C-alpha cells in the first residue's frame, strides 16, 4: 500500500513538473517492477529446486 501511495505522489509531482519527470518516474517504476518480477521468478525456482531434492 505504501508503494502505491509513493508512486501516486511521484506521478502527481511529475505531472506538475513536466513530461520529463513523468518519463523518469515511469521508467524507474518499470525498472523496479521488472527487477521485482525477476527476483520472484528466481525465488520460485529455488523453492521448486529445494522441494524436488
Sine and cosine of phi, psi and omega as CSV:
sin_phi,cos_phi,sin_psi,cos_psi,sin_omega,cos_omega
0.00,0.00,-0.64,0.76,0.01,-1.00
-0.89,0.46,-0.61,0.79,0.02,-1.00
-0.89,0.46,-0.66,0.75,0.01,-1.00
-0.89,0.45,-0.68,0.73,-0.01,-1.00
-0.90,0.43,-0.72,0.70,0.01,-1.00
-0.90,0.44,-0.64,0.77,0.04,-1.00
-0.90,0.45,-0.69,0.73,0.02,-1.00
-0.89,0.46,-0.68,0.74,0.03,-1.00
-0.90,0.43,-0.66,0.75,0.05,-1.00
-0.89,0.46,-0.63,0.78,0.02,-1.00
-0.92,0.39,-0.63,0.78,0.03,-1.00
-0.89,0.45,-0.72,0.70,0.02,-1.00
-0.90,0.44,-0.65,0.76,-0.03,-1.00
-0.90,0.43,-0.66,0.75,-0.02,-1.00
-0.92,0.40,-0.64,0.77,0.00,-1.00
-0.96,0.27,-0.42,0.91,-0.02,-1.00
-1.00,0.02,-0.30,0.95,0.02,-1.00
0.80,-0.60,0.17,-0.99,-0.07,-1.00
-0.92,0.40,-0.54,0.84,-0.03,-1.00
-0.87,0.50,-0.71,0.71,0.03,-1.00
-0.91,0.42,-0.59,0.81,0.05,-1.00
-0.88,0.47,-0.71,0.70,0.01,-1.00
-0.89,0.45,-0.64,0.77,0.02,-1.00
-0.90,0.44,-0.72,0.70,-0.03,-1.00
-0.92,0.40,-0.69,0.73,0.00,-1.00
-0.92,0.40,-0.63,0.77,0.04,-1.00
-0.89,0.45,-0.68,0.73,0.02,-1.00
-0.92,0.39,-0.65,0.76,0.03,-1.00
-0.89,0.46,-0.66,0.75,0.05,-1.00
-0.89,0.46,-0.69,0.72,0.03,-1.00
-0.87,0.48,-0.71,0.71,-0.01,-1.00
-0.89,0.46,-0.71,0.71,0.02,-1.00
-0.91,0.42,-0.63,0.78,0.02,-1.00
-0.91,0.42,-0.68,0.74,0.04,-1.00
-0.89,0.45,-0.68,0.73,0.02,-1.00
-0.90,0.44,-0.65,0.76,0.02,-1.00
-0.90,0.43,-0.67,0.74,0.03,-1.00
-0.90,0.44,-0.64,0.77,0.03,-1.00
-0.91,0.41,-0.61,0.79,0.06,-1.00
-0.90,0.44,-0.64,0.76,0.03,-1.00
-0.89,0.46,-0.70,0.71,0.03,-1.00
-0.90,0.43,-0.65,0.76,0.00,-1.00
-0.89,0.45,-0.69,0.73,0.02,-1.00
-0.92,0.39,-0.59,0.80,0.02,-1.00
-0.91,0.42,-0.65,0.76,0.01,-1.00
-0.94,0.33,-0.53,0.85,0.07,-1.00
-0.90,0.43,-0.70,0.72,0.01,-1.00
-0.89,0.45,-0.63,0.78,-0.02,-1.00
-0.90,0.44,-0.69,0.72,0.01,-1.00
-0.92,0.40,-0.60,0.80,0.00,-1.00
-0.94,0.34,-0.54,0.84,-0.04,-1.00
-0.97,0.23,-0.34,0.94,-0.03,-1.00
-0.99,0.17,0.00,0.00,0.00,0.00
